[in-house]
Amino acid sequence: MSAATAVAEPTADAGTRAGAIVALRRAAARVATGIGVMWAAATAAYVVLHTMPGRIEDILVGDQTYPGAQEAVAAEWGLDRPPVVQYLDYLWRLLHGDLGTSYAMRQPVASVVGGQLWPTVQLTLAAAGVAIGLALAVAVGTAGRARPLRALASVAELVATSMPVYWLGILLLMVFSFGLSWFPLTADSGVASLVLPAVTLGLPMAGLLSQVLRESLEATLEQPFITTVRARGVGETLVRLRHALKHALAPVINLGGWMIGSLLGGAVITETVFGRPGLGAVTLTAVTNKDVPVVLAVVLLAAFAYVVISTFVDVVNLLIDPRLRTR
């Protein structure tokens, strides 16, 4: 081994270790920021509740007038204690998954929300699969192709992105359920009943992701390393899927946290249109019944989910993009 090689190897190892340390430090900072945002969201919900006009007992009980309801709220929330103690107790209960009691349904909020959480998660994951699958197919198939094909794809993406979720859902129901009878109307008919809601929720997101991914792919396909890969005789399909795509995914991954947040928000509307169980039905019922504890729980859950996913996306970006691991 030459002296130059012996010097180069420790230098490379030192650079790798330094990059790993920077990545860990930045990942820890992202996680700490996420925890801070979740604390801020919980605090904001608490402040809003305590600044609403009227007594806390009456607000949380809502329209329920059964005997002892206000007393139960006062005991649960410790309203006879100092405000600082009430706030710390509120945070402590949140940390332990205690979201309070729904006095309209007379059961713990965690049971009300938890019982309907999986259908919403199922719909969100299915819609994300539709969005990602369509975006990959369109972007990979049209990036760098003939101008008419790209123009057609751009028009389709613009139409998909511009369509309101509720309008698209009603249209799909009319065509594929009422007219062609390809998919069931009922919300509990197995996988078939998930297809139209997933397409409704995922299609607008697919239009946006496809636009971003195609632009990134076209920029990547013009890079010198792609020219080198093509010079080695690698087929165009393999060039796009194996070499260009992984370099073009960074902007799409950056949209991941926002995408999941948008899907969770759109799931409430989509579940209402299709009559599916889930957080949408829970939220609608809670708002109708003025069930404030359930509404607060849904709002906090959505905020926490958005923060967790955004933090995860940031950490993934640190792992796949070496440029983010520099000092």
N, C-alpha and C positions, 0 to 999 in steps of 0.2 A: 504494500500500500504506500503510495507516495505521500510526501508531507502535505501537499496541497489537498489531497483527498482526506487525510486525517484531520486537517483543519476545517474542511468544508462540512464534514459529518457532524461534529459538535456544534458548529454554527447553525446547521439546519435543525438539529434537535433543540437547540436553545430557542430558535425561532418558533418551532412548533409548540414548545412549552409556553412561551410568551403568548402566543395566539390563544392557547387553551385557557390561560389565566385571564386574558382579556375577555374571552367569550363567557367564562364563568362569572366574572365580575359584572358584565353587562346583563347576563341572564338573571343574576340575583337582583340587579337594579330594576329590571322589568317586573320581576315577581313582587318586589317591594312596592313598586308603583301601582301594580294591580291591587295589592292589598289596601293601599291607601285610597284608591278610587272606590273600592267596595265599602270601606269605612265611611267615605264621604257620601255615598249613595244611601247607606243605612241612616246616617246622621240627617241627611236632607229629608228622608221620609219621616223621621221622628220629629224634626222641627216643623214640617208642614202639618203634621197631625196636631201638634200642640199649639199651633198658631191659628188653627181653624176656629171660626166663631162658635161659641157654645162650650158646654162642658165636655170633657173627654169621655166621660161615661155615656153621655147621650149620643155622641158621635159614633163610638164603637158599637153601641147596642143597635143603633139604627132605628128601624121601625118596630123592633121587638119590644113589647110592653109587658112581658110576663113578670110576675113579682120577683124581686131580688136580682134582676139583671144588672142594674146599675151598681149594686153592692158587689156583685161578682166581678165586674170590670174593675172597680176600685181596688178590690183585694188582689186581683191578678196583676195589675199594673202598678200596684203600690203607690196609689195616688196620694196617700197620706204622708209619704216620705219626701225629703228634700228633692228638688229637681235633679241635682247631680246624681243622687243615688238612683232615682228612677231611670235616668239615661244609662248609667252603667249597668243596671239590672237588665235593661232592654238589650244592650249589646251582648251581655252575657247569655241571655236567652237565645239570641240569634245565633251565637256561636255554637249552641247546643241543639240547633234546629227547632227551637220552640218559637213558633210564629204566632202564638196566641190562640184564641178560641173564636170560632165563627158562631156568634150568638144567633144568627139567622138560621143556621143549620144545626146548632147545638152540638158541635163536635170540633176537635182540634183543627186548626187551619192546615197544619202539616198533612193531616189525613185527607182533607178536602182537595188540596193542591196535588199531593203525592199520588192520589188515586187517579188523577187525570193527566199526570205528567207524561207517562209513556206514550199515549197516542200522539201527543204533540211532538215528542222527540222522534217518534217513528215517522211522522209526516215531514218533519224538518230534514231528517237524514235522507228520506226518499227524494225530497225536492232538491237537496244538495247533489244527490247522485244524478238526477235528471239534468240539473244545470251544468255540472262539471262534464258529464258525458257529451251533451250537445255542444258545449263550448269547445271541447277538445276536437270533436269530429269536424265541426265547421272551420275552426281556426287552422287546424293541421291540413285540412283539405283545400283551403282557399289561399293560405298565405303564400305570396309570391307567384300566384297563378295569373291567368289572363285577366285583364282589367274588367271585362264584362262579368266574369264570375265573382270577382271581389266586390263589384258594385252591387250585384244581386244579393250577396251575403250581407253587405252593409245595410241595404234596405230592409232585409228580413230581421236583422239585429235591431234596427231602429224601431220597427213595428213591434217586435217582442218586448223591447224595453219600455215602450210608451204605453202598453196596454195596462189599464187598471186591473188589479187582481180579481176584484169582485165581478167585473164585466167579463173577463176571460173565463172565470169559473161558470158563470151563468151560460155563456155561449157554448162551452164544452158540454155542459149538462144538456142543453137543448139539442145539440147535434148527436152526441154519442150515447146519451142515456134515453132521452125522450124520443129522438128520431130513429137512430140505428139500433138501439137497445144492446150495444156492445158491452156496456158497463152498468152495474146495478145502481139503483137510486139510493138504496139503504146504505147507511154508514158502517154497518158491521157485517159486511159480506166477504170478509177475508181480504186477500191481497188485491183482488179485482177492484174493490171499493177504494183502494189507495191510489190507483193509477191517475184518475182525473184530478184529484186534489194535488198530487205531487207534480203533475204537469202544469197545473194552474199556478202553483207557487214557484216552480223552478224555471219556467220558460222566460219570464222577464229577466231573471238573474242570468240565465244562459246567454241572452243577448248582450248584456254588459260584459260578462267574462270573455265571450268570444271576441268582442271588439278589442279588449285589452290584450288578450293572448295573441291575436293575429298581428297586431302592431309589434309586439315584442318578438314574435317569431320572425317577422320580416326583417327586423333589425338584426336578429341573431344570424339569419341565413346569409347576411352580407359580410359577416365577420371572416377574417383570414383563416381561422382554424376550420371553418366549414369548407372553404376552398381546398384546404389540405386534405380533409376527409374525403371529399369528392374525388380528388386526384388519386386517391388510393383505390378507386373503383367501387366505393360503397354506393349501393342503390339509393335513390332519392327518398324512398319511404323510410329506409333505415336511418338516413341522415337526419330526417325530420324527427323521428320518434326517439332515437337513441341519443343523438348528439345535440340537436338544436333545442328540443323541447325542454330538457332539464335546465338549460340556461335561460329559457324564455319564461319559466314558471314563476320567477321571483315577483313580478308585479301582481300576478294572480294570487299568489300566497299572501301578499300584503293586503289584498282585498278580503282575505278569508274571514277575519274577525267581523268586518262590516257586513259581509255576506250572511254569516250565520245570524247576526243581530237582525238583519232585515228579514230573513226567513222566519225567525221567531215571531217578529211583529206581524208579518203577513200571514202566519199560521192562524192567528186569532180570527182574521177575516175569512180565510179559506175554510176553516172549520165551521164557521157560522153559515157560509154559503152552502156547504155540502152536508150540513147537519151532522158533522162528525163529533165524537166525544173528544175532550181535551181541554186545554187551558182556555181556549176561546169560549166554550160553553160555560166554564166556571166563571170567567171574567164577566161575561154578559149577565149571568144570573146574579153575580155579586153586585154589579153596578145597578141592576134593576131593583134589588132588595136593599140597596144602600149598606151592603155588607163590607164595611171599611177594612176590617182585618184581612179579609181575603184579597181585596183589591191591593192593599199594601204588600201582601205576600207575593202576588203575581208581579207587581212592579219591581220589587226587590229581586225576585228570582230572575227576571229578564235582565236586569242590570248586572247581577252577579254572573250570569251565563255569558253575557257579552264581554265582561272584563276578563273572565277566565279564558275564553277562546281567543281574545285579542292578545293576551299575555302568552298563550301557547304559540300563536302564530309568530309573535316576535322572537320567541326562543328558537323556533324552527328555522326562522330566517338566519339567526346567528349560526346555526349548525350547517346550513347549506350554502351560505354566501361568505366566502373567506374575506371579502372586502370589509365586512362588518366586524371582523375580529382584529382589525388593526387598531393601533393606539390613537 
